[in-house]
């Protein structure tokens, strides 16, 4: 019986897009760790608007190029940015897909807490209300 199914070809799978678009716990940790630093948030803001080289970005900060590269590495591990080598320079691009996933995660937490707050409100009103 299993052989007949295999011979028929691959099965078609349907995915729940909400499940696929969710961040794993590890990815969420990396994203929020990356966004916890003001310099990294600023780097991300700058490259969302326009692709820039790491060396051009470094001119905006009172730190060494190496320090900026370390910040970029954290953003890259979180999949918030990608690097592309162009000659001697590394050009950064932002990937807002991961930011959108993080925003959906925060939205889910907000819905949960609002629901809980309504439940507490109902309890405080008492049974006579």
Secondary structure as UniProt FT lines:
FT   HELIX           2..7
FT   HELIX           17..20
FT   HELIX           25..35
FT   HELIX           38..49
FT   STRAND          52..53
FT   HELIX           54..58
FT   TURN            59..60
FT   HELIX           65..77
FT   TURN            78..79
FT   STRAND          81..86
FT   TURN            87..88
FT   STRAND          89..94
FT   HELIX           96..125
FT   TURN            127..128
//
